[in-house]
Amino acid sequence: MGELPLYLDHAATTPVDARVAAAMAGCLTQAGTFGNPSSRHPYGRRAREQVECARGQVAHLIGAGAGDVLFTSGATESNNLAILGSVRSRTRGPRAHVVTASTEHRSVLDACRQLEREGHAVSYLEPDAHGLLAPGQLAAALRPDTVLVSIMHANNETGVLQDIPALAAVCRTRGVALHVDAAQSAGKVPLAVEALGAALLSFTAHKLYGPKGIGALYASAGQRAILQPLLFGGGQERGIRSGTLPVHQIVGFGLACEIAAGELPAQSARLSRLAQALWQGLADLPGVLRNGHATQCVPGLLNVSFEGVEGESLLAGLTELALSSGSACDSDSEEPSHVLRSLGRSRELAQSSLRFSLGRGSDEAHVQRAVAAVRREVLRLAAAAP
């Protein structure tokens, strides 16, 4: 196998940190912590200790108590549990109303569409041209029957950071629970659930150098009391999320959160500088447009579009780079990014977008290499265009 292209798609997934992988390996063989944490024998108790230690590490990353963290298979399940579980618990009364944004991840949008099929009402807020929602906009959308607002913290395509505390204040005034999808911000910007004002918060391990297939849902005590499970079985995770706990993944998740918390200040500053250098290297290209707010964004993520350049040809020409034109979860769709279309970009501009997501392994040389490659292909395609 030849040399792999430079990886610039850390918003989709990250490699597992070697320290995390080593900790996980210790839970997979008879010599390690292989027991079922629900079992009462010594092997099970040892596994349970590891799980609870990891729960504390995960909770610490978001400033929560360990008892408020429920393990899931990832942010997609956490989002579904938060949205469906909160609304379905009210099915004995009148149908409920939910507010979200048109730029949310598919796991939120599709969960909301499922609620609509079940007879509930959903309002989809449109952000401004920079991808931001205004508190007044949310306030105007709330109704007497609104039971949940679901707003993403950092957008997975543009990196735009919503002012969650301001939106939470609106929800608090009206007595409405707020769910926050923090998959792209956890471990990259400081998080504290009480300061955010979130009753529910979703995040996942594979965005912060942990394993795929494990995530968490923070649920405040009041919200946890009304959550309806999506899975039924052994009653694990306080009866809200049944299923044998994957100890190796949970241990890996916990350590990944601990490492991310310790490295967050330095990494945040470094990735911000790299992303700015990347943008400066592309900003003078003809027809280049930055998608999303320039400063209110998660460190290390940059999304740009190129007028007059065919997107598929651009990606095909960048053989030395591994990056994305949108969400990895929509990679099988031929439709342009719903996020960029919501920001007012034309179909053609949305299709000619590139998402650069820098990570721990990225450095100045990688940025220079990316700039050179993109400049080469954009100028070549622009020259060839009619």
N, C-alpha and C positions, 0 to 999 in steps of 0.2 A: 504494500500500500504506500502511495506517495505521500508527500508532505501535506498535512491537512491545512485548509485555509485558516486565516486569522479569525478567531471567534469573536464576533461583536454582537452577540444575541443574548446577553446575560439577562435581559428582561424576560425571556422565555424560560430559560433554565440555566443553572450553573453547575459546574463539575462539583462533585462531592469533595470537600476538604479532606486531605489525607488524614488529619487528626480525627475527623468525624468517621471516616471509613474504618480506621483502626478500632475505634470504640464500638462501632457496629459489629465488627467481626468478632468481638469478644462476647457477643450474645447469640452466636449461631451454632456453636458446637458444644459437645458434652462437657468440654473443659471450661466452658464459659457459663454465662447466665442465660440458659436456654429455656427455663421453666415458663409455664403459663402463669401470668401474674394473678389470675383468678383462683389458682389452686392454693390450698392451705398448707401443703407440705413445704419443707425448707427450700426446695428449688423454686417453688411459686412465690414464697415470701421474699426470697432474694430478688426475683424478677420484679415484684411489686415495689421493692425499695428503689430499684433502678428507675422504674417508671415514675415514681413520685419525685425522685430527685430531678429527673428531666422535666417534669411538670413545673417544678419551681423555676428551673432555668428558662423555660418558655415563658412563663408568667412574668418573670423579671424583665424580659425584653420589652414588654408593653406596659410595665408598671401596674400589673394586676396581682391579685392574690392567687395562689396556686389552686385553691378550690373553685375558682371561677373559670378555669381552663378545661375544655373538653377536647379530647383528641379525635380527629376525623381522618379521612383519607387524603385531604388536601383542601385548598381554598374553595374549589368547586362544590364539594360536599358541604363545607362550612357555610357558604353562601346559601345553598339550597335549604339547609337545616335552619338557618336564621330566618329566611324569608317564608318558606312554606310552613316551618314549624311554628312561627309566631302567628301567622294568619289563620292556619287551619284550626288552631286551638279555639277559635272564636266561631266555628261553623254553626253552633247551636243558636246563635243570635243572628242579627242582620248581617248581610254580606259586608265585607270590609273594603276599605280604600287604602291603597299603597301609593307612595310617591317615590320615583327613582329618576335617573337621568338617561337620556338617549345615548350617552357615551359610556355606559357601564359595560363591564365584561359580560360575555355571553351567558355565563353561569348565573348572573343576576337577571339579565333581560329574559332569558328563557324561563327561569323560575317565575318571573312576573307574568309572562304569557300563559304559563300553566295556571296561575291563579285566575287569570281572566277566563280561561276555559272552564274553571270551576265556579264562575259567577261573580268573582270579585272585580273591583274596579282598580285600574292602575293609571296614574298620570306620569308622563315622561317629560321631564324638564329638558329644554334645549339650552346648552351653555352659550356664552358669548363667543366671539371670534377667537378668543384666546383660550377657550375651553373652560372658563370659570362660571360658576353658578353664584348668583347674588342671594343673600339672605331674604330680601324682599320677594324675590321670585319664588322661593320655597314657601314663604309665609302665604303668598297668594294662592298657592296650590293646595294648601291644607284645608280639609273639610271636617265637619263634626264626626264623620265616620272614619277618618284616617287613623289607622292603628300602627303604621310602620313607614319610616322613611329609610331608603337604602341608597347611600351615596358613597362612591369610591373615594379613597384618600388620594392615591397617586394613580393617574391613568396609565394603563399598561402599554399604550401606544405612543402617547405624547409625553408622559411623565408629569403632566400638570397636577399640582397639589391643590386640592380644594381647601378652603378655610373651614375645616370641620368644626372647630369650636364655635364659630359664628352661626353655622347651620344648626349645630346642636342647641344653641341658645333659643333659636326659633322653635325647635321641637320641644324643648323643655317647657317653654311658655305655654304651649298648647297641649302638653301632656302626651306627646307622641314619642314612641321609642325610635331611636336612631341606630341603624345597622351600618357599619363601615367595612368595606372591603379594603383591607390594608396589605394585600398580598405583595404589592410593589413598593410599599414604603417601610414595612417592618424590617428592621436591621439596616436601613439606609438613612432614615431620619429619626430623631428622637420621638418616641411614642409613650404616652401615658394615658390610659383609657379614661381616667377621671378628668384629666384636663381636656381631653378631646370631647368628652360628654357622650361617649358611645355606650349604649346598652348592650350592643352586640358588635363583635369585631372579628373578622376572618383573616387568617394568614396561613402561610404554608412554608415547608422546609426547603423545597427545591429552588426557591428564589434567593436563598441566603446560604448556599453551599452545604445544604443538608440533602438528605435522600429524597427522591421522588416518592409519592404515595403516602405521605403523612402531612397532616396539617392540624390546625386547631381553631376552635371557636371560643372566644371569650364571651361569656354571658353573665351579666350582672345577676345578683340573687333574685331580683324581682322578675327579670325576663326569663331566667332559667326555670322558674316555677311554672311558667305557662307554655314552655316549648313543647310541641308535640313531636315525638320521634319520627324519623323517616325509616329507621330500621328497628326490627323487633327480634328479640332472641334472649340472650343471656343476661341482659340488664346491666351491662358494663357502662361505665361513664355516667353513673347516677341514673341509669335507666333511659338516658336520652340518646345514647349511641351504642347499641349493642354490637357485639363482635369481639373475638379474641384480640387483645391488644398486641400489636407487632412490636415487641420490646426493642429489637434491634433498630427499627426505624425511629421509635420514640427517643431512644438514647441518642441516636444521631441527631435528631431534631433538637434535643436539649443542648447538646454540645455546640451545635451550629449557632443556636441563639446566644449562648454564652460568649462564643468567639466574636460574633457580630456586634454584641453590645460593647465588648472591650475595644474593638477596632473602629467603631462607628465614627467618632470625631475625626480621626486621621483620614479614614477612607472617604468620608463625605467631602472633606476639603480637597483631597487629591482628585477625586472623580469629577468634582465641579470644575477644577482647573483643566482637566483633560477634555471634558466636554466643550468647554469654552474655546480651547485651542482647536478642536475639531471644527466647530462652527466657524471660527475665524478663517480656517483654511478653505471653507466652502462658500463663505458668504458673498464673495465677488463673482461667483459663477453666474452666467446669464440665466435669468428666470428662476433662481433658487428662492424658495420660501420656507421659513421656519414654521413648523406647525406646533401651536401651543404657546403658552406664556414663556417668555425668555428667562425669567428669574424665579417665578413661583412654580418650581418644578423639582422633581427628585434628582439628586446628583447622578451624573453619568449617563443620562438618557437624552438623546437628541433625535427628533423626527423632522425630516426635510422633504420637500417636493420640488420637482424640476419641471418648469413649463416647457412644453414642446418636446419632451423626451418620453419615449415609450417605456413604461415601467418594466415589462417582462424582458425587453432587450437590455435594459440597464442592469438588472439583476444577473442576467445570463453572462454579461461581459465581466462582472466582478468575480472572476473565478478564484482570486486569491483572498477573498473576504467571505466570511459566513455571517450574514446579517439578514434582517427580515424587512418585508414591506408592510407588515402589520402584525396583528396578533397571531402567535403560533397556533392558538385554538381555532383560528379561521383559515388556516393554511390550505385546506381542501376546498375552500369556497372561491369561486371566480368573481364574486362581487367585490367591489372596492370597499375599503375600510369604512364601516359605519361611523367610527369615531371621527374621521376626517371629514366625512360628508356632513356630519352634525356641526362641524366647525365652519361649514360653508364652502369647503373645497369642492371643486367640480369633480365629476367622475374621473376625468383624465388626470387631474392633479393627484387625486387620492390613489390612483393606480401607479403613479410615478413617484411614490414616496419611498423613502428608506428610513428604517428605524435602527439607529446605532445605540447599543447599550453596552457601556464599558463596565468592567468588573475588576476584581482584585488583581488579576493577571495582566491588565492593560497598562501600558506605559506610553511615554512620549513617542517612542519609535513606532509603536502600533498606530498611534494617531497619525503620524506622518505617512505611514504606509497606506492607511485608509484614505487620507486626503489625496495622495497621489493617484490612487486607483480610481476614486470617484471622479476626480477632475479629468482624468484621461478618458473615461467612458462617457461622461456627460458632454464634453467638448466634441468627442468623436460622433456621438449620436446627433448632437445639435447640428454639426456640419453636414451630416448625411440627410437630415430631415428636409423635406420639400419646402 
